[in-house]
């Protein structure tokens, strides 16, 4: 908040000294040479698709109009028209959708999340026309779904083999929440492009962005990418402050410690209807039976919570599960 207040006296959009400082700081923390700031996660995903498409046409040599941006089933990359197009389940009232994007490859192979053989088949059949593969390192909105061990490493290798950009959507998983500064890098891989979301500014300012190497990002010409209010001094100042907190307060290690504490506490309760826990760090979900009476699963992802409040929250959650056993019918309750 203090950083935003101090920067608010400089009212410059598009370019300001703090934007350059932010790009340099992101390079120091994450190792990516270039950064473009946006205002929302959807905008940042759209920007990554634009970068990947142009690179596919002018560098990879895909014929104009034939580039496909591949995703995985049950992905969530935003709610704009272009990002909704990336999902395999789409609302019926917003067509026409963006062409040549989604979890079905041009030859018809459906790429299921976590199934490396699906991706291998898709790129072997259609790699010449696939510009990028975009994936969440852990699927968030799908239910905190963790891929099999070694999956991201195999994804990275296949993308390199077929000259397909590997795009990591770190909007939900990045900035320490899953127990590492960037979730996908815990597997020893480095995506070609990384999409960042609201955690970039500590959630205090509408800011997002895309990071990548100069070799990839320099394909874009001036004014082909960007947005008017994304890189204002308050936004960049809050992002710089959030990066300092991430590094200096060691939020990734803290998330691993508190996540382990939370799971140990919850497991000790032996809660009814709970069959498992999934996630990493504090990006955690309680997995309940498919159709238990009056129980609905919701994810838990709290990064800066105190240890005291975390354990108190675990007690409250356990009490809620136990109370359900004695409540009887809830008015209006429908189990689908």
C-alpha positions in Angstrom: 0.0 0.0 0.0 2.8 2.4 0.9 4.5 1.7 -2.5 1.3 2.4 -4.4 0.7 5.7 -2.5 4.2 6.9 -3.2 4.0 6.0 -6.9 0.5 7.5 -7.4 1.9 11.0 -7.7 3.3 10.1 -11.1 0.4 9.6 -13.6 1.9 8.1 -16.7 0.4 5.2 -18.6 2.2 3.0 -21.2 5.8 3.9 -20.1 7.3 4.9 -16.8 10.6 4.2 -15.0 9.0 1.7 -12.7 7.9 -0.5 -15.6 11.6 -1.0 -16.6 12.5 -1.6 -13.0 9.8 -4.2 -12.7 11.0 -6.0 -15.9 14.5 -6.1 -14.5 13.3 -7.4 -11.1 11.3 -10.2 -12.8 14.4 -11.2 -14.7 16.4 -11.3 -11.4 13.8 -13.5 -9.7 12.6 -15.7 -12.5 15.2 -15.5 -15.2 13.1 -14.3 -18.1 14.5 -11.4 -20.2 11.3 -9.8 -21.4 8.0 -8.9 -19.8 4.8 -7.3 -21.0 2.3 -6.1 -18.5 -1.5 -6.4 -18.8 -4.4 -5.9 -16.4 -6.1 -9.3 -16.1 -5.3 -12.9 -16.3 -7.5 -13.3 -19.4 -5.6 -10.4 -21.1 -2.3 -12.0 -20.3 -3.4 -15.4 -21.7 -4.6 -13.7 -24.8 -1.3 -11.9 -25.1 0.6 -15.2 -24.8 -1.6 -16.7 -27.6 -0.8 -13.7 -29.8 2.9 -14.0 -29.2 2.8 -17.8 -29.9 0.8 -17.3 -33.1 3.1 -14.7 -34.5 6.1 -16.7 -33.7 4.6 -19.7 -35.4 4.0 -17.8 -38.6 7.2 -15.8 -38.9 9.7 -18.1 -37.2 8.4 -21.7 -37.4 6.9 -21.1 -40.9 3.4 -22.4 -40.3 1.1 -21.4 -43.2 -1.1 -18.3 -42.3 -4.3 -19.4 -40.7 -3.1 -22.9 -39.9 -1.5 -22.4 -36.5 -3.1 -24.3 -33.6 -2.6 -23.4 -29.9 -3.1 -26.6 -27.9 -4.4 -26.9 -24.3 -5.4 -29.8 -22.1 -8.9 -30.9 -21.1 -10.6 -29.1 -18.1 -8.2 -26.2 -18.4 -9.1 -22.8 -17.2 -7.4 -19.8 -18.7 -10.0 -17.0 -18.2 -13.5 -15.8 -19.1 -12.9 -13.5 -22.1 -14.1 -14.7 -25.5 -10.7 -15.8 -26.7 -9.7 -17.5 -23.4 -13.1 -19.3 -23.1 -12.3 -20.6 -26.6 -9.3 -22.5 -25.1 -11.5 -24.7 -22.9 -13.0 -28.0 -24.0 -16.3 -27.2 -22.4 -17.8 -23.9 -23.7 -21.0 -22.1 -23.0 -23.5 -22.3 -25.8 -24.4 -18.7 -26.1 -21.1 -16.9 -27.0 -20.1 -18.4 -30.4 -18.3 -17.9 -32.7 -15.3 -18.9 -30.8 -11.6 -18.2 -31.6 -10.6 -20.9 -34.2 -7.7 -23.3 -33.9 -7.4 -23.2 -30.2 -8.3 -25.8 -27.5 -7.6 -29.3 -26.2 -8.4 -31.1 -29.5 -5.5 -31.2 -32.0 -6.2 -30.6 -35.7 -6.3 -34.3 -36.5 -8.8 -34.9 -33.7 -6.7 -36.1 -30.8 -8.1 -35.0 -27.5 -5.3 -34.1 -25.1 -6.3 -35.1 -21.5 -4.6 -33.3 -18.6 -1.8 -35.4 -17.2 -1.9 -38.0 -20.0 1.5 -37.6 -21.8 0.7 -40.2 -24.4 -2.2 -37.9 -25.6 0.2 -35.0 -26.1 2.8 -37.3 -27.8 0.2 -38.5 -30.3 -1.0 -34.9 -30.9 2.4 -33.4 -31.6 3.6 -36.4 -33.7 0.5 -36.1 -35.9 0.1 -32.3 -36.0 3.4 -30.8 -34.6 4.1 -29.0 -37.8 0.9 -26.9 -37.3 1.0 -26.6 -33.5 2.4 -23.2 -32.3 2.2 -23.8 -28.6 1.0 -26.0 -25.8 -0.5 -24.1 -22.8 -1.0 -25.8 -19.5 -1.6 -25.1 -15.8 1.2 -26.8 -13.8 -1.5 -27.7 -11.3 -5.1 -27.4 -12.6 -6.9 -24.9 -10.3 -10.5 -24.4 -11.2 -10.8 -28.1 -12.3 -10.3 -29.1 -8.6 -6.6 -28.7 -7.7 -5.5 -31.5 -10.0 -1.8 -32.4 -9.7 -0.4 -34.2 -12.8 1.7 -37.4 -12.5 5.3 -37.1 -11.4 7.5 -36.3 -14.3 4.6 -35.1 -16.5 5.8 -31.5 -16.9 9.3 -32.7 -17.7 8.0 -34.9 -20.5 5.8 -32.0 -21.7 8.8 -29.8 -21.9 10.9 -32.4 -23.8 8.1 -33.1 -26.4 7.6 -29.3 -27.0 11.3 -28.9 -27.7 11.4 -32.0 -29.9 8.6 -30.7 -32.1 9.4 -26.9 -31.9 6.3 -26.2 -30.0 6.3 -23.4 -27.4 5.6 -24.5 -23.9 3.4 -22.0 -22.1 2.9 -22.2 -18.3 -0.2 -20.6 -17.0 0.9 -19.6 -13.5 -1.9 -17.3 -12.8 -3.2 -19.4 -9.9 0.0 -21.4 -9.1 2.7 -18.8 -9.2 4.3 -16.5 -6.6 4.8 -19.1 -3.9 1.3 -20.5 -3.5 2.2 -24.0 -4.6 5.4 -24.1 -2.7 7.8 -22.7 -5.3 8.2 -19.2 -6.9 6.9 -20.7 -10.1 5.1 -24.0 -9.8 6.4 -25.6 -13.0 10.0 -24.9 -12.2 9.9 -27.2 -9.2 10.1 -30.1 -11.8 13.4 -28.7 -13.2 11.9 -27.3 -16.4 11.6 -23.8 -17.7 8.6 -22.8 -19.9 9.1 -20.7 -23.0 6.4 -18.2 -21.9 4.9 -17.8 -18.4 1.5 -16.1 -17.8 1.2 -14.2 -14.5 -2.0 -12.9 -12.8 -3.2 -10.9 -9.9 -0.6 -12.2 -7.5 1.9 -10.2 -9.5 0.8 -7.1 -7.6 -0.1 -8.8 -4.3 -3.7 -8.7 -5.4 -3.9 -4.9 -4.7 -3.9 -3.7 -8.3 -5.3 -5.0 -11.6 -2.1 -6.2 -13.2 -0.9 -9.4 -15.0 1.6 -10.1 -17.6 3.7 -12.5 -19.8 7.4 -13.3 -19.3 9.6 -14.9 -21.9 13.0 -14.9 -23.5 14.1 -12.1 -25.9 14.4 -14.7 -28.6 10.6 -15.3 -28.4 9.2 -12.0 -27.2 11.1 -9.9 -29.7 8.9 -11.2 -32.5 6.3 -8.7 -31.4 6.5 -5.2 -32.9 5.8 -2.0 -31.0 2.0 -1.4 -30.3 1.1 -5.0 -31.3 0.7 -5.9 -27.6 -0.2 -4.0 -24.4 -3.0 -2.2 -22.8 -3.5 1.4 -21.7 -3.7 1.2 -17.9 -1.6 -2.0 -17.2 1.8 -0.5 -16.4 1.0 2.6 -14.4 3.3 3.7 -11.6 1.0 2.4 -8.8 0.7 -1.0 -10.5 4.4 -1.4 -11.1 5.2 -0.2 -7.6 2.9 -2.7 -6.0 4.4 -5.5 -8.2 7.9 -4.5 -7.1 6.8 -4.6 -3.5 5.1 -8.0 -3.9 8.3 -9.4 -5.4 10.3 -8.2 -2.5 7.8 -9.9 -0.1 8.0 -13.1 -2.1 11.7 -13.3 -1.9 12.5 -11.7 1.4 9.8 -13.4 3.4 10.4 -16.7 1.6 6.8 -17.3 0.8 7.4 -20.5 -1.1 9.1 -22.2 1.8 6.4 -20.8 4.1 3.7 -22.3 1.9 5.4 -25.7 2.0 5.6 -25.6 5.8 2.1 -24.3 6.4 0.7 -26.7 3.8 2.2 -29.7 5.5 1.0 -28.4 8.9 -2.5 -28.0 7.5 -2.6 -31.5 5.9 -1.3 -33.2 9.1 -3.9 -31.4 11.1 -6.8 -32.3 8.7 -5.7 -35.9 8.4 -5.7 -36.3 12.2 -9.4 -35.6 12.2 -10.3 -38.6 10.0 -13.1 -36.5 8.6 -16.3 -38.2 7.2 -16.7 -38.1 3.4 -13.1 -37.0 2.8 -11.3 -39.5 0.7 -8.0 -37.6 -0.1 -6.2 -34.3 -0.2 -4.6 -32.9 -3.3 -2.3 -30.0 -4.3 1.0 -28.6 -3.3 2.1 -26.0 -0.7 -1.0 -24.0 0.3 -2.6 -24.6 -3.1 -4.6 -27.4 -1.5 -8.0 -29.1 -1.9 -10.1 -31.4 0.2 -11.3 -34.3 -2.0 -14.8 -35.6 -0.9 -16.9 -38.5 -2.1 -18.6 -37.9 -5.4 -22.1 -37.7 -4.0 -22.1 -37.4 -0.2 -25.2 -36.0 1.5 -25.0 -32.2 1.9 -21.2 -31.9 1.2 -19.6 -29.8 -1.5 -15.8 -29.6 -2.1 -14.1 -26.3 -2.2 -10.4 -25.5 -2.7 -8.2 -23.9 0.0 -5.4 -21.7 -1.1 -4.3 -19.1 1.5 -0.7 -17.9 1.2 -0.1 -15.3 3.8 -2.4 -16.7 6.5 -0.9 -16.9 10.0 -0.2 -20.3 11.5 -2.7 -19.7 14.3 -5.5 -18.8 11.8 -4.5 -21.7 9.6 -5.0 -24.2 12.4 -8.1 -22.5 13.6 -9.5 -22.8 10.1 -8.7 -26.5 10.1 -10.7 -26.9 13.3 -13.6 -25.0 11.8 -13.6 -27.2 8.7 -13.5 -30.4 10.7 -16.4 -29.1 12.9 -18.4 -28.4 9.7 -17.9 -31.9 8.3 -18.9 -33.5 11.7 -21.9 -31.3 12.1 -23.3 -32.4 8.8 -23.7 -35.9 10.1 -26.3 -34.7 12.7 -28.1 -32.0 10.8 -30.7 -33.9 8.9 -32.2 -32.4 5.7 -31.2 -28.9 4.7 -34.1 -26.9 3.1 -33.4 -26.4 -0.6 -30.5 -28.9 -0.6 -30.2 -30.8 -3.9 -27.5 -33.3 -4.5 -26.8 -33.7 -8.2 
